[in-house]
Amino acid sequence: LSQHFPAMAQELKVYQVGILGAGDISGYHMQGVKDTLGTCLRGIWNRTRSKAEAKAKEFGCEVFDTAEALCSDSAVDVIFVLTNVETHKQFALLAIANGKHVLVEKPVAWTVDEMTEIRDAANKAGVQCIPVHNEVYDDGHLQMRQMVESGQLGKLVSLYIIYNIHHPDQVRAQYPGVIRQTSTHALYKALYLLGQPPVTVTAMRATPTGDDIAPQESIAMITMQTKDGTLIHITTNFAADDHSSDNLTYLTKLIGTKGSTRYSFRDNVINEAGMVHSHTYADYPRTIKHVGGTFINDVIRKGGKPLSSLDDAIAVQRIENAIYESIEKNTHVKLEW
């Protein structure tokens, strides 16, 4: 079939996925693969084998003894790198060297140079590699982008991305701080919605509680401006929830001269704890499913473009570097693109 009808074979192919890492986020990704047509789970590897065995039992796949064995398995087409950030580059390059397409959790790496190395290796090998910038794959953000592109909003005036979801200090201690952990989402969304990066960045951060357990910041506020004058405000807060009537739990609002649009995680809420959150925000796992499904069925299978690329991840890292510089020097930081 593949010899005589290559297009049909591509449409009928079932892409087999290998999972590196069995942390909390892996369950969302594995469920997404199971729920997506044209994909199946081949296997999983984790440094602590018992965690991999638990996930394999839950989702019905094989446990591999090493990351090398999984990445070199001839049946595997796609590798999801869901390990700790420090090992993303190592495992992404391992998968690429074995000819696999790669989906890498955010942040892709800690530095621009590491991200660039991953991007260039994928391009040289002729495989696809994209970041898990999952929130742009939500229908609400897609509609916002369409309104921008159609001109319905007129000249864009301001973008607000505000996040207030409490994380216990013991959980927060495992993270690098709210800027790297969660402001990353806001930054790639800003690039996606506005279609251009900021040229001026200023920021402040604080740790109002639990600094003896986790000294890294638990709240940060970032203000930026694009070349055409659009102002961007980002708040990321792990220190407290907002359950007030007009809450700012997780809100994206875009205002233009002819209209405005918004999206909120509080639009779809389940009244039970979700991971470390007091509630389950139903849109989040759906975005994880969508990014994996879109990567396999639209980008790999059909040759389409991802909604957010490694170039976007590199741009986000440059902005984050500017954010930290602004905080350290207490000044505005200029960016050239």
C-alpha positions in Angstrom: 0.0 0.0 0.0 2.7 2.5 0.9 4.5 1.8 -2.4 1.6 2.2 -4.7 -0.7 4.6 -2.7 1.6 6.7 -0.4 -1.0 9.3 0.4 -3.5 6.7 1.4 -0.9 4.8 3.5 -0.1 8.1 5.3 -3.8 8.7 6.1 -4.3 5.1 7.4 -1.0 4.9 9.4 -1.4 4.6 13.2 1.4 6.6 14.9 2.9 4.9 17.9 4.0 7.1 20.8 6.7 6.6 23.4 6.5 8.4 26.6 9.7 9.6 28.5 8.7 10.5 32.1 5.9 9.4 34.4 5.2 12.5 36.4 1.8 14.1 37.0 1.5 15.6 33.5 2.2 12.3 31.8 -1.3 11.0 32.6 -2.9 13.9 30.7 -0.7 13.2 27.7 -1.3 9.5 27.7 -5.0 9.9 28.0 -4.8 12.3 25.1 -3.0 9.7 22.9 -5.6 7.1 23.8 -8.4 9.5 22.9 -6.9 10.6 19.5 -7.7 8.7 16.3 -4.7 7.4 14.4 -2.5 7.1 17.5 -1.6 4.5 20.1 0.7 4.2 23.1 3.7 2.0 22.5 5.5 2.3 25.8 6.9 4.4 28.7 10.2 4.8 30.5 10.8 6.6 33.8 13.9 6.7 36.1 11.8 5.2 38.9 10.5 2.1 37.2 7.5 1.7 39.6 6.0 4.9 38.4 6.3 3.8 34.8 4.7 0.5 35.7 1.8 2.3 37.3 1.2 4.4 34.2 1.6 1.4 31.9 -1.0 -0.5 33.8 -3.4 2.4 33.8 -3.1 3.1 30.1 -2.2 -0.3 28.7 1.3 0.0 27.2 4.8 -1.6 27.7 7.5 -0.5 30.2 10.9 0.0 28.7 14.1 -0.5 30.7 16.0 2.5 29.3 15.3 5.7 27.5 17.6 4.5 24.8 15.6 1.3 24.3 12.4 3.3 23.9 13.8 5.9 21.5 15.5 3.2 19.3 12.4 1.0 19.2 11.5 0.6 15.5 7.8 0.6 16.2 7.9 4.0 17.8 7.2 7.0 15.6 6.9 9.9 18.1 8.5 10.5 21.5 6.9 12.7 24.1 9.7 14.2 26.4 7.9 14.8 29.8 10.9 14.5 32.1 12.4 17.3 34.2 13.6 20.3 32.3 17.3 19.6 33.0 17.1 16.4 30.8 14.9 17.8 28.0 17.8 18.5 25.7 19.4 15.1 26.3 16.3 13.1 25.6 15.1 15.3 22.7 18.4 14.9 21.0 18.4 11.2 21.7 14.9 10.8 20.1 15.9 13.0 17.1 19.1 11.0 16.5 16.9 7.9 16.3 14.7 9.5 13.6 11.7 10.1 15.9 9.4 13.1 15.9 9.4 14.9 19.3 7.0 16.7 21.5 8.8 18.5 24.4 7.1 19.8 27.5 7.6 23.4 28.4 10.0 25.0 29.0 11.9 23.2 26.3 15.2 23.9 28.0 16.8 26.5 30.3 18.8 28.5 27.6 18.4 29.9 24.1 21.5 27.9 23.0 20.0 24.6 24.2 16.7 25.2 22.4 18.5 26.3 19.3 20.5 23.1 19.3 17.4 21.0 19.6 15.7 23.0 16.7 18.7 22.7 14.4 19.1 19.0 15.1 15.4 18.3 14.2 15.7 20.4 11.0 18.9 18.5 10.0 17.3 15.1 10.7 14.1 16.0 8.9 11.8 15.3 11.8 9.2 17.5 13.5 9.9 18.8 17.0 7.5 21.2 18.8 7.0 22.5 22.4 4.0 21.7 24.6 2.6 25.2 24.3 -0.8 23.6 25.0 -3.0 26.6 25.9 -3.0 28.0 22.4 -4.7 24.8 21.3 -7.8 25.7 23.2 -10.8 26.7 21.1 -11.2 29.9 23.2 -7.7 31.2 22.3 -8.2 30.1 18.7 -11.3 32.2 18.4 -9.4 35.2 19.9 -6.7 34.8 17.3 -9.2 34.6 14.5 -10.8 37.9 15.7 -7.4 39.5 15.6 -6.6 38.2 12.1 -10.0 39.3 10.8 -9.6 42.8 12.0 -12.8 42.7 14.0 -11.0 44.1 17.1 -9.5 47.0 15.2 -6.1 48.3 16.5 -5.0 46.3 19.4 -4.7 48.4 22.6 -4.0 46.0 25.5 -3.7 42.3 26.4 -4.1 41.0 30.0 -3.2 37.5 31.1 -3.8 37.0 34.8 -3.3 33.8 36.8 -4.2 33.5 40.5 -4.2 29.8 41.6 -2.7 28.8 45.0 0.0 26.2 45.1 1.1 24.8 48.5 4.6 25.9 49.5 5.8 22.2 49.5 4.6 21.9 45.8 6.0 25.3 44.9 9.4 24.3 46.3 9.7 21.8 43.4 9.3 24.6 40.8 11.8 27.2 39.6 9.4 30.1 40.4 6.3 31.4 38.8 8.0 33.1 36.0 9.6 30.0 34.5 6.9 27.6 35.6 3.7 29.5 34.6 4.5 32.9 33.1 5.9 30.9 30.2 2.3 30.0 29.2 1.3 33.7 29.2 4.3 34.7 27.1 3.7 32.1 24.3 0.0 33.1 24.3 0.9 36.7 23.9 3.1 35.8 20.9 0.3 33.7 19.4 -2.5 36.3 20.0 -0.6 39.4 18.9 1.6 37.9 16.2 4.6 39.9 17.4 7.0 40.0 20.3 7.5 42.8 22.8 10.3 45.3 22.4 10.2 46.7 26.0 9.9 44.6 29.2 9.7 45.5 32.9 8.8 43.2 35.8 8.7 42.8 39.6 8.4 39.7 41.8 7.8 38.8 45.4 7.5 35.8 47.8 4.8 36.9 50.3 4.5 33.5 52.0 6.6 30.4 52.6 10.0 31.9 51.7 11.6 29.7 54.3 10.4 26.6 52.4 10.6 28.0 48.8 12.5 31.2 48.4 11.8 31.5 44.7 9.1 34.0 43.7 5.5 33.0 44.2 4.0 36.1 42.4 5.3 38.2 39.5 3.9 41.0 37.5 5.2 41.8 34.0 4.4 44.7 31.7 5.5 44.8 28.1 5.0 46.8 24.9 5.1 45.8 21.3 6.6 47.8 18.5 3.2 49.1 17.4 2.4 50.3 21.0 0.2 47.4 22.3 0.6 47.1 26.1 0.7 43.7 27.7 0.2 43.0 31.4 0.9 39.5 32.9 0.3 38.5 36.5 1.2 35.0 37.7 0.4 34.2 41.4 0.9 31.0 43.3 0.4 32.6 46.7 -3.4 32.8 46.7 -6.6 31.8 45.0 -9.2 34.3 43.7 -12.7 32.9 44.3 -14.4 36.3 44.3 -17.5 36.9 42.1 -15.6 38.7 39.4 -12.6 36.4 39.8 -9.3 36.6 38.1 -8.4 32.9 38.5 -7.0 32.6 35.0 -8.2 35.2 32.5 -7.0 36.3 29.1 -8.6 39.5 27.8 -7.7 41.3 24.6 -9.0 44.8 23.9 -9.0 46.7 20.6 -10.4 49.9 19.3 -13.4 48.1 17.6 -14.0 45.3 20.1 -12.8 43.0 22.8 -12.6 39.3 23.6 -11.9 37.2 26.7 -11.3 33.6 27.8 -11.4 32.2 31.3 -10.4 28.9 32.9 -13.4 29.4 35.2 -15.8 28.9 32.3 -15.6 25.1 32.9 -15.0 24.0 36.4 -15.4 20.7 38.3 -15.8 21.0 42.1 -13.1 18.6 43.0 -9.4 19.0 43.5 -7.3 18.8 40.3 -3.6 17.9 40.9 -2.5 20.7 43.2 -5.4 23.0 42.4 -8.5 23.4 44.7 -10.7 22.8 41.7 -10.4 21.0 38.4 -10.2 23.4 35.5 -11.6 21.2 32.8 -10.1 23.0 29.8 -6.5 22.3 30.9 -6.4 18.5 30.2 -8.3 19.1 27.0 -5.5 21.4 25.7 -3.0 18.7 26.5 -5.0 16.3 24.4 -5.3 18.8 21.6 -1.6 19.7 21.3 -0.6 16.0 21.0 -3.4 15.2 18.6 -2.7 18.3 16.4 1.0 17.5 16.4 0.5 14.0 15.1 -2.5 14.3 12.8 -2.0 17.8 11.4 1.8 18.5 11.6 3.3 15.0 11.2 0.6 13.3 9.1 -0.4 16.2 6.9 2.6 18.4 7.0 0.9 21.4 8.6 2.4 24.0 10.8 2.1 23.9 14.6 0.3 26.8 16.4 3.5 27.4 18.4 7.0 26.3 17.4 10.5 26.0 18.7 11.2 29.4 17.3 8.4 30.7 19.6 10.0 28.8 22.5 13.3 30.5 21.8 11.5 33.9 21.7 9.8 33.2 25.0 13.2 32.3 26.6 14.7 35.6 25.3 11.7 37.5 26.9 12.2 35.6 30.2 15.9 36.5 30.2 14.8 40.2 29.8 12.2 39.8 32.7 14.9 38.6 35.1 17.3 41.3 33.9 14.5 43.9 34.6 14.0 42.6 38.1 17.7 42.5 38.9 18.4 45.9 37.6 15.1 47.5 38.4 14.7 49.0 34.9 13.0 48.7 31.6 14.8 46.2 29.2 14.8 46.7 25.4 14.6 43.7 23.0 15.7 43.7 19.4 14.3 41.1 17.0 
